[in-house]
Amino acid sequence: MKILLAVDGSPCSDMAICEVARLCLPAGTVVLVVSVDAPADPSLLKGVTTAYDDLVKQQRAEVSRRLNVAVSTLQRQAPELTVLPKLLEGNPKDALVSEAERWGADLIVVGSHGYGPIRRFFLGSVSLFVAHNAPCSVLIARCQPTNCPTPAGATSTA
C-alpha cells in the first residue's frame, strides 16, 4: 500500500502523523511524507532581492526541518513502515493532488485546521480541495490544538 502523508508542522498535521501510525496496515506499506514549500511572492519585496533570497532560504529550511521531524516521528511510532520524505514546491492543494497521481498513492492523509466558514473562504481549505480532487481515498485528521501531540524536536503552535 502507498500512503501520501501531507505535513505542515501544525498540530492537526501532527494528528495526521499519529493517525497513520495507528492504522492497521499491510506489510510492505510505504508512506511518502510530503511537505509543500509554497513560494513567497517576489512582488512583495520589489527591488530587495537579497531580502527575498534570504526569506526563501529561511522558508525552505523551516519546511525541510518540519519534514524531517515528521519523518522521524512516524518512524519512531510505526517502525514497521517504510517512510520516505519528499519536499514539494508550489501551491499545496495542487502539489498534493499531483504528487498522489504521479506516485500512484492508494491513500492521502491530511490534517484539517478546522477553520470556520469565514476563515476557510479567505484562506482556502487544502483538505477540502484534496478530498474533492484526489485520485484515491483521503483521510482527514481533525483535532483541537490542545488535544494534539507535539512530535519530539517540534515546537507547539497551540
MILUMSE-882903 format. One record per residue: x, y, z of N, C-alpha, C in turn; residue number from 1; residue in three letters. Coordinates in Angstrom, 3 decimals, padded with zeros to 6 digits. Layout:
# MILUMSE-882903
+----------+----------+----------+----------+----------+----------+----------+----------+----------+-----+-----+
|       nu |       nv |       nw |      cau |      cav |      caw |       cu |       cv |       cw |   k |   r |
+----------+----------+----------+----------+----------+----------+----------+----------+----------+-----+-----+
|        X |        Y |        Z |        X |        Y |        Z |        X |        Y |        Z | NUM | ALA |
...
+----------+----------+----------+----------+----------+----------+----------+----------+----------+-----+-----+
END
This chain:
# MILUMSE-882903
+----------+----------+----------+----------+----------+----------+----------+----------+----------+-----+-----+
|       nu |       nv |       nw |      cau |      cav |      caw |       cu |       cv |       cw |   k |   r |
+----------+----------+----------+----------+----------+----------+----------+----------+----------+-----+-----+
|  000.839 | -001.170 |  000.000 |  000.000 |  000.000 |  000.000 |  000.886 |  001.236 |  000.000 |   1 | MET |
|  000.435 |  002.279 | -000.695 |  001.178 |  003.532 | -000.779 |  000.331 |  004.651 | -000.168 |   2 | LYS |
|  000.886 |  005.275 |  000.891 |  000.190 |  006.350 |  001.589 |  000.984 |  007.634 |  001.435 |   3 | ILE |
|  000.317 |  008.684 |  000.987 |  000.923 |  010.005 |  000.924 |  000.434 |  010.762 |  002.154 |   4 | LEU |
|  001.354 |  011.142 |  003.018 |  001.050 |  011.862 |  004.255 |  001.539 |  013.290 |  004.118 |   5 | LEU |
|  000.595 |  014.245 |  004.133 |  000.945 |  015.656 |  003.997 |  001.143 |  016.266 |  005.376 |   6 | ALA |
|  002.268 |  016.950 |  005.564 |  002.559 |  017.581 |  006.855 |  002.939 |  019.039 |  006.646 |   7 | VAL |
|  002.551 |  019.863 |  007.636 |  002.904 |  021.284 |  007.565 |  003.377 |  021.836 |  008.905 |   8 | ASP |
|  003.571 |  020.963 |  009.883 |  004.059 |  021.409 |  011.186 |  002.967 |  021.868 |  012.131 |   9 | GLY |
|  001.720 |  021.871 |  011.707 |  000.620 |  022.309 |  012.564 |  000.209 |  021.184 |  013.515 |  10 | SER |
| -000.507 |  021.508 |  014.582 | -000.993 |  020.461 |  015.482 | -001.863 |  019.413 |  014.777 |  11 | PRO |
| -002.685 |  019.834 |  013.833 | -003.533 |  018.860 |  013.131 | -002.721 |  018.017 |  012.154 |  12 | CYS |
| -001.630 |  018.546 |  011.671 | -000.698 |  017.760 |  010.866 | -000.043 |  016.697 |  011.748 |  13 | SER |
|  000.272 |  017.069 |  012.993 |  000.825 |  016.106 |  013.944 | -000.180 |  014.988 |  014.204 |  14 | ASP |
| -001.474 |  015.336 |  014.263 | -002.507 |  014.327 |  014.467 | -002.577 |  013.389 |  013.261 |  15 | MET |
| -002.352 |  013.911 |  012.059 | -002.347 |  013.070 |  010.857 | -001.220 |  012.038 |  010.945 |  16 | ALA |
| -000.071 |  012.435 |  011.465 |  001.045 |  011.504 |  011.660 |  000.624 |  010.386 |  012.603 |  17 | ILE |
| -000.015 |  010.759 |  013.709 | -000.475 |  009.759 |  014.685 | -001.517 |  008.830 |  014.082 |  18 | CYS |
| -002.399 |  009.359 |  013.249 | -003.424 |  008.525 |  012.616 | -002.784 |  007.465 |  011.718 |  19 | GLU |
| -001.777 |  007.853 |  010.954 | -001.093 |  006.876 |  010.097 | -000.413 |  005.814 |  010.955 |  20 | VAL |
|  000.217 |  006.232 |  012.046 |  000.903 |  005.277 |  012.926 | -000.080 |  004.299 |  013.556 |  21 | ALA |
| -001.318 |  004.720 |  013.781 | -002.321 |  003.858 |  014.423 | -003.025 |  002.911 |  013.453 |  22 | ARG |
| -002.959 |  003.187 |  012.162 | -003.665 |  002.352 |  011.189 | -003.087 |  000.939 |  011.165 |  23 | LEU |
| -003.947 | -000.020 |  010.954 | -003.514 | -001.401 |  010.764 | -003.227 | -001.556 |  009.274 |  24 | CYS |
| -001.954 | -001.565 |  008.917 | -001.562 | -001.534 |  007.509 | -000.874 | -002.829 |  007.100 |  25 | LEU |
| -001.026 | -003.202 |  005.829 | -000.390 | -004.437 |  005.360 |  001.134 | -004.314 |  005.312 |  26 | PRO |
|  001.785 | -005.458 |  005.393 |  003.244 | -005.495 |  005.277 |  003.650 | -004.873 |  003.944 |  27 | ALA |
|  004.742 | -004.166 |  003.960 |  005.234 | -003.553 |  002.731 |  004.667 | -002.175 |  002.459 |  28 | GLY |
|  003.883 | -001.637 |  003.399 |  003.311 | -000.305 |  003.201 |  004.421 |  000.744 |  003.186 |  29 | THR |
|  004.319 |  001.636 |  002.221 |  005.272 |  002.741 |  002.088 |  004.520 |  004.036 |  002.337 |  30 | VAL |
|  005.074 |  004.881 |  003.194 |  004.483 |  006.183 |  003.479 |  005.416 |  007.254 |  002.935 |  31 | VAL |
|  004.894 |  008.032 |  002.001 |  005.637 |  009.165 |  001.458 |  005.184 |  010.397 |  002.225 |  32 | LEU |
|  006.059 |  010.912 |  003.084 |  005.738 |  012.089 |  003.883 |  006.156 |  013.308 |  003.070 |  33 | VAL |
|  005.169 |  014.144 |  002.750 |  005.459 |  015.309 |  001.914 |  005.126 |  016.593 |  002.650 |  34 | VAL |
|  005.909 |  017.589 |  002.356 |  005.651 |  018.946 |  002.815 |  005.815 |  019.834 |  001.598 |  35 | SER |
|  004.982 |  020.852 |  001.509 |  004.996 |  021.704 |  000.326 |  005.574 |  023.058 |  000.681 |  36 | VAL |
|  006.579 |  023.445 | -000.067 |  007.185 |  024.765 |  000.070 |  006.471 |  025.684 | -000.909 |  37 | ASP |
|  005.534 |  026.473 | -000.395 |  004.803 |  027.416 | -001.235 |  005.688 |  028.639 | -001.427 |  38 | ALA |
|  006.059 |  028.939 | -002.663 |  006.984 |  030.046 | -002.889 |  006.401 |  031.385 | -002.446 |  39 | PRO |
|  007.263 |  032.224 | -001.884 |  006.863 |  033.575 | -001.497 |  006.660 |  034.408 | -002.760 |  40 | ALA |
|  005.795 |  035.371 | -002.674 |  005.504 |  036.247 | -003.807 |  006.619 |  037.283 | -003.938 |  41 | ASP |
|  007.433 |  037.223 | -005.016 |  008.557 |  038.155 | -005.153 |  008.119 |  039.610 | -005.278 |  42 | PRO |
|  006.881 |  039.858 | -005.684 |  006.423 |  041.244 | -005.827 |  006.303 |  041.937 | -004.474 |  43 | SER |
|  006.263 |  041.158 | -003.396 |  006.181 |  041.754 | -002.068 |  007.464 |  042.492 | -001.699 |  44 | LEU |
|  008.569 |  042.079 | -002.285 |  009.865 |  042.668 | -001.938 |  010.562 |  043.226 | -003.176 |  45 | LEU |
|  009.823 |  043.953 | -004.003 |  010.412 |  044.518 | -005.231 |  011.659 |  045.326 | -004.925 |  46 | LYS |
|  012.693 |  045.034 | -005.675 |  013.937 |  045.781 | -005.546 |  014.799 |  045.354 | -004.371 |  47 | GLY |
|  014.380 |  044.403 | -003.597 |  015.130 |  043.960 | -002.433 |  015.424 |  042.463 | -002.592 |  48 | VAL |
|  016.211 |  042.144 | -003.607 |  016.438 |  040.739 | -003.945 |  017.163 |  039.982 | -002.838 |  49 | THR |
|  018.086 |  040.617 | -002.137 |  018.800 |  039.934 | -001.073 |  017.844 |  039.525 |  000.035 |  50 | THR |
|  016.938 |  040.413 |  000.421 |  015.960 |  040.093 |  001.459 |  015.041 |  038.978 |  000.984 |  51 | ALA |
|  014.649 |  039.020 | -000.274 |  013.788 |  037.971 | -000.825 |  014.506 |  036.632 | -000.821 |  52 | TYR |
|  015.756 |  036.622 | -001.259 |  016.533 |  035.384 | -001.278 |  016.690 |  034.808 |  000.130 |  53 | ASP |
|  016.929 |  035.694 |  001.108 |  017.056 |  035.257 |  002.496 |  015.736 |  034.682 |  003.007 |  54 | ASP |
|  014.634 |  035.318 |  002.641 |  013.310 |  034.846 |  003.050 |  013.029 |  033.456 |  002.478 |  55 | LEU |
|  013.333 |  033.268 |  001.209 |  013.116 |  031.978 |  000.558 |  013.986 |  030.907 |  001.210 |  56 | VAL |
|  015.243 |  031.247 |  001.489 |  016.166 |  030.294 |  002.110 |  015.679 |  029.900 |  003.505 |  57 | LYS |
|  015.220 |  030.874 |  004.289 |  014.690 |  030.601 |  005.628 |  013.445 |  029.728 |  005.556 |  58 | GLN |
|  012.553 |  030.054 |  004.643 |  011.307 |  029.297 |  004.487 |  011.604 |  027.854 |  004.098 |  59 | GLN |
|  012.499 |  027.669 |  003.158 |  012.858 |  026.311 |  002.712 |  013.497 |  025.518 |  003.851 |  60 | ARG |
|  014.355 |  026.152 |  004.642 |  014.990 |  025.467 |  005.770 |  013.945 |  025.041 |  006.799 |  61 | ALA |
|  012.969 |  025.894 |  007.073 |  011.923 |  025.562 |  008.043 |  011.039 |  024.422 |  007.536 |  62 | GLU |
|  010.675 |  024.448 |  006.269 |  009.868 |  023.373 |  005.692 |  010.642 |  022.056 |  005.749 |  63 | VAL |
|  011.918 |  022.079 |  005.428 |  012.748 |  020.869 |  005.478 |  012.862 |  020.342 |  006.901 |  64 | SER |
|  013.026 |  021.239 |  007.863 |  013.121 |  020.833 |  009.265 |  011.830 |  020.150 |  009.709 |  65 | ARG |
|  010.682 |  020.757 |  009.381 |  009.391 |  020.163 |  009.754 |  009.208 |  018.799 |  009.095 |  66 | ARG |
|  009.636 |  018.676 |  007.859 |  009.532 |  017.402 |  007.152 |  010.367 |  016.334 |  007.856 |  67 | LEU |
|  011.587 |  016.675 |  008.227 |  012.463 |  015.719 |  008.913 |  011.909 |  015.306 |  010.278 |  68 | ASN |
|  011.314 |  016.251 |  011.007 |  010.701 |  015.941 |  012.304 |  009.543 |  014.971 |  012.100 |  69 | VAL |
|  008.723 |  015.218 |  011.084 |  007.571 |  014.351 |  010.805 |  008.026 |  012.936 |  010.449 |  70 | ALA |
|  009.045 |  012.831 |  009.610 |  009.555 |  011.518 |  009.199 |  010.094 |  010.757 |  010.407 |  71 | VAL |
|  010.900 |  011.398 |  011.227 |  011.472 |  010.695 |  012.383 |  010.391 |  010.338 |  013.396 |  72 | SER |
|  009.378 |  011.182 |  013.557 |  008.278 |  010.866 |  014.467 |  007.525 |  009.630 |  013.987 |  73 | THR |
|  007.199 |  009.575 |  012.707 |  006.475 |  008.421 |  012.179 |  007.329 |  007.150 |  012.247 |  74 | LEU |
|  008.609 |  007.257 |  011.959 |  009.492 |  006.089 |  012.044 |  009.556 |  005.558 |  013.470 |  75 | GLN |
|  009.526 |  006.458 |  014.452 |  009.561 |  006.057 |  015.852 |  008.230 |  005.415 |  016.266 |  76 | ARG |
|  007.111 |  005.976 |  015.802 |  005.790 |  005.478 |  016.193 |  005.384 |  004.209 |  015.439 |  77 | GLN |
|  005.880 |  004.038 |  014.231 |  005.497 |  002.875 |  013.416 |  006.726 |  002.347 |  012.672 |  78 | ALA |
|  007.649 |  001.693 |  013.382 |  008.904 |  001.247 |  012.771 |  008.731 |  000.201 |  011.669 |  79 | PRO |
|  007.558 | -000.425 |  011.597 |  007.327 | -001.433 |  010.556 |  007.055 | -000.814 |  009.186 |  80 | GLU |
|  006.807 |  000.481 |  009.140 |  006.521 |  001.154 |  007.870 |  007.806 |  001.625 |  007.201 |  81 | LEU |
|  007.792 |  001.637 |  005.882 |  008.867 |  002.274 |  005.129 |  008.449 |  003.722 |  004.950 |  82 | THR |
|  009.254 |  004.643 |  005.455 |  008.898 |  006.063 |  005.451 |  009.919 |  006.831 |  004.621 |  83 | VAL |
|  009.405 |  007.567 |  003.632 |  010.259 |  008.342 |  002.740 |  009.846 |  009.820 |  002.782 |  84 | LEU |
|  010.810 |  010.747 |  002.815 |  010.462 |  012.165 |  002.783 |  010.484 |  012.717 |  001.357 |  85 | PRO |
|  009.672 |  013.744 |  001.127 |  009.725 |  014.426 | -000.160 |  009.275 |  015.864 |  000.034 |  86 | LYS |
|  010.092 |  016.780 | -000.435 |  009.766 |  018.198 | -000.389 |  009.217 |  018.602 | -001.753 |  87 | LEU |
|  008.000 |  019.134 | -001.752 |  007.368 |  019.590 | -002.989 |  007.375 |  021.113 | -003.020 |  88 | LEU |
|  007.227 |  021.665 | -004.198 |  007.153 |  023.114 | -004.346 |  005.858 |  023.471 | -005.057 |  89 | GLU |
|  005.310 |  024.625 | -004.715 |  004.123 |  025.123 | -005.392 |  002.958 |  025.332 | -004.463 |  90 | GLY |
|  001.785 |  025.427 | -005.043 |  000.558 |  025.581 | -004.289 |  000.267 |  024.249 | -003.598 |  91 | ASN |
|  000.100 |  024.233 | -002.273 | -000.095 |  022.967 | -001.567 | -001.251 |  022.126 | -002.106 |  92 | PRO |
| -002.369 |  022.739 | -002.435 | -003.527 |  021.990 | -002.936 | -003.164 |  021.213 | -004.194 |  93 | LYS |
| -002.629 |  021.919 | -005.164 | -002.286 |  021.303 | -006.446 | -001.134 |  020.322 | -006.318 |  94 | ASP |
| -000.128 |  020.683 | -005.514 |  001.060 |  019.841 | -005.380 |  000.716 |  018.482 | -004.769 |  95 | ALA |
| -000.170 |  018.469 | -003.774 | -000.533 |  017.205 | -003.128 | -001.293 |  016.282 | -004.069 |  96 | LEU |
| -002.262 |  016.833 | -004.783 | -003.045 |  016.016 | -005.718 | -002.159 |  015.520 | -006.856 |  97 | VAL |
| -001.308 |  016.381 | -007.384 | -000.408 |  015.983 | -008.477 |  000.561 |  014.890 | -008.047 |  98 | SER |
|  001.117 |  015.029 | -006.832 |  002.068 |  014.021 | -006.342 |  001.363 |  012.687 | -006.110 |  99 | GLU |
|  000.146 |  012.721 | -005.585 | -000.616 |  011.484 | -005.376 | -000.861 |  010.783 | -006.708 | 100 | ALA |
| -001.183 |  011.549 | -007.750 | -001.389 |  010.969 | -009.079 | -000.086 |  010.402 | -009.634 | 101 | GLU |
|  000.987 |  011.190 | -009.553 |  002.285 |  010.784 | -010.097 |  002.808 |  009.528 | -009.403 | 102 | ARG |
|  002.683 |  009.471 | -008.082 |  003.243 |  008.385 | -007.289 |  002.325 |  007.161 | -007.244 | 103 | TRP |
|  001.066 |  007.333 | -007.569 |  000.111 |  006.228 | -007.518 | -000.333 |  005.906 | -006.100 | 104 | GLY |
| -000.580 |  006.938 | -005.307 | -000.978 |  006.745 | -003.909 | -002.314 |  006.017 | -003.808 | 105 | ALA |
| -002.430 |  005.160 | -002.804 | -003.687 |  004.473 | -002.500 | -004.512 |  005.276 | -001.490 | 106 | ASP |
| -003.829 |  006.129 | -000.715 | -004.479 |  006.905 |  000.331 | -003.681 |  008.180 |  000.565 | 107 | LEU |
| -004.404 |  009.283 |  000.746 | -003.783 |  010.550 |  001.154 | -004.278 |  010.842 |  002.561 | 108 | ILE |
| -003.370 |  011.219 |  003.454 | -003.734 |  011.600 |  004.815 | -003.302 |  013.044 |  005.024 | 109 | VAL |
| -004.266 |  013.877 |  005.408 | -004.002 |  015.297 |  005.673 | -004.663 |  015.682 |  006.989 | 110 | VAL |
| -004.149 |  016.715 |  007.596 | -004.784 |  017.275 |  008.787 | -005.725 |  018.387 |  008.363 | 111 | GLY |
| -006.711 |  018.636 |  009.199 | -007.642 |  019.734 |  008.948 | -007.522 |  020.726 |  010.089 | 112 | SER |
| -007.337 |  021.972 |  009.736 | -007.209 |  023.001 |  010.762 | -008.550 |  023.301 |  011.421 | 113 | HIS |
| -009.649 |  022.915 |  010.789 | -010.958 |  023.126 |  011.390 | -011.401 |  024.572 |  011.409 | 114 | GLY |
| -010.959 |  025.343 |  010.417 | -011.383 |  026.736 |  010.348 | -012.881 |  026.820 |  010.102 | 115 | TYR |
| -013.485 |  027.864 |  010.583 | -014.894 |  028.116 |  010.313 | -015.072 |  028.578 |  008.875 | 116 | GLY |
| -016.332 |  028.772 |  008.452 | -016.607 |  029.105 |  007.054 | -015.979 |  030.423 |  006.586 | 117 | PRO |
| -015.875 |  031.410 |  007.453 | -015.320 |  032.712 |  007.025 | -013.818 |  032.593 |  006.795 | 118 | ILE |
| -013.077 |  032.033 |  007.745 | -011.630 |  031.867 |  007.563 | -011.339 |  030.942 |  006.395 | 119 | ARG |
| -012.146 |  029.876 |  006.243 | -011.943 |  028.937 |  005.144 | -012.136 |  029.637 |  003.799 | 120 | ARG |
| -013.108 |  030.570 |  003.734 | -013.355 |  031.300 |  002.496 | -012.128 |  032.108 |  002.090 | 121 | PHE |
| -011.500 |  032.767 |  003.049 | -010.341 |  033.607 |  002.734 | -009.053 |  032.813 |  002.601 | 122 | PHE |
| -008.872 |  031.782 |  003.415 | -007.630 |  031.018 |  003.407 | -007.662 |  029.815 |  002.470 | 123 | LEU |
| -008.857 |  029.358 |  002.143 | -008.970 |  028.140 |  001.358 | -008.829 |  026.944 |  002.266 | 124 | GLY |
| -009.134 |  025.788 |  001.770 | -009.010 |  024.579 |  002.563 | -008.277 |  023.534 |  001.743 | 125 | SER |
| -007.066 |  023.243 |  002.153 | -006.273 |  022.233 |  001.458 | -006.958 |  020.875 |  001.573 | 126 | VAL |
| -007.411 |  020.530 |  002.783 | -008.023 |  019.209 |  002.974 | -009.297 |  019.066 |  002.149 | 127 | SER |
| -010.100 |  020.105 |  002.061 | -011.328 |  020.043 |  001.258 | -010.997 |  019.881 | -000.222 | 128 | LEU |
| -010.033 |  020.646 | -000.709 | -009.621 |  020.539 | -002.109 | -009.111 |  019.136 | -002.418 | 129 | PHE |
| -008.253 |  018.615 | -001.529 | -007.688 |  017.282 | -001.746 | -008.803 |  016.235 | -001.744 | 130 | VAL |
| -009.737 |  016.345 | -000.808 | -010.835 |  015.377 | -000.726 | -011.667 |  015.361 | -002.006 | 131 | ALA |
| -011.845 |  016.527 | -002.619 | -012.671 |  016.613 | -003.829 | -011.911 |  016.272 | -005.110 | 132 | HIS |
| -010.593 |  016.358 | -005.087 | -009.828 |  016.204 | -006.322 | -008.830 |  015.055 | -006.338 | 133 | ASN |
| -008.691 |  014.348 | -005.243 | -007.698 |  013.280 | -005.145 | -008.049 |  012.097 | -006.038 | 134 | ALA |
| -007.028 |  011.415 | -006.546 | -007.243 |  010.229 | -007.367 | -007.453 |  008.962 | -006.529 | 135 | PRO |
| -007.511 |  009.116 | -005.199 | -007.622 |  007.966 | -004.306 | -008.396 |  008.375 | -003.057 | 136 | CYS |
| -008.493 |  007.472 | -002.112 | -009.171 |  007.775 | -000.849 | -008.376 |  008.808 | -000.062 | 137 | SER |
| -009.112 |  009.558 |  000.786 | -008.493 |  010.604 |  001.601 | -008.956 |  010.445 |  003.041 | 138 | VAL |
| -008.016 |  010.494 |  003.971 | -008.321 |  010.502 |  005.390 | -007.964 |  011.883 |  005.912 | 139 | LEU |
| -008.938 |  012.559 |  006.514 | -008.701 |  013.896 |  007.068 | -008.693 |  013.779 |  008.584 | 140 | ILE |
| -007.560 |  014.075 |  009.191 | -007.408 |  014.004 |  010.642 | -007.777 |  015.358 |  011.236 | 141 | ALA |
| -008.733 |  015.335 |  012.150 | -009.176 |  016.561 |  012.813 | -008.805 |  016.489 |  014.282 | 142 | ARG |
| -008.551 |  017.641 |  014.858 | -008.289 |  017.697 |  016.286 | -008.405 |  019.128 |  016.767 | 143 | CYS |
| -008.540 |  019.248 |  018.049 | -008.444 |  020.554 |  018.685 | -006.978 |  020.729 |  019.061 | 144 | GLN |
| -006.402 |  021.903 |  018.835 | -004.969 |  022.088 |  019.101 | -004.525 |  021.653 |  020.490 | 145 | PRO |
| -005.379 |  021.787 |  021.503 | -004.969 |  021.402 |  022.854 | -004.900 |  019.889 |  023.026 | 146 | THR |
| -005.517 |  019.129 |  022.110 | -005.524 |  017.673 |  022.219 | -004.482 |  017.008 |  021.332 | 147 | ASN |
| -003.745 |  017.773 |  020.566 | -002.809 |  017.206 |  019.615 | -001.449 |  016.990 |  020.239 | 148 | CYS |
| -000.794 |  015.911 |  019.855 |  000.558 |  015.648 |  020.341 |  001.557 |  016.568 |  019.654 | 149 | PRO |
|  002.682 |  016.788 |  020.301 |  003.765 |  017.549 |  019.699 |  004.925 |  016.591 |  019.493 | 150 | THR |
|  005.344 |  016.381 |  018.233 |  006.467 |  015.469 |  017.988 |  007.735 |  015.964 |  018.660 | 151 | PRO |
|  008.589 |  015.022 |  019.019 |  009.884 |  015.379 |  019.586 |  010.642 |  016.240 |  018.617 | 152 | ALA |
|  011.228 |  017.317 |  019.095 |  012.009 |  018.202 |  018.231 |  011.175 |  019.303 |  017.615 | 153 | GLY |
|  009.862 |  019.288 |  017.837 |  009.000 |  020.332 |  017.290 |  008.582 |  021.269 |  018.403 | 154 | ALA |
|  008.179 |  022.450 |  017.999 |  007.641 |  023.386 |  018.973 |  006.161 |  023.499 |  018.737 | 155 | THR |
|  005.398 |  023.473 |  019.803 |  003.937 |  023.509 |  019.683 |  003.487 |  024.881 |  019.225 | 156 | SER |
|  002.513 |  024.894 |  018.300 |  001.950 |  026.160 |  017.829 |  000.626 |  026.424 |  018.512 | 157 | THR |
|  000.259 |  025.597 |  019.478 | -001.022 |  025.767 |  020.176 | -000.921 |  026.839 |  021.228 | 158 | ALA |
+----------+----------+----------+----------+----------+----------+----------+----------+----------+-----+-----+
END
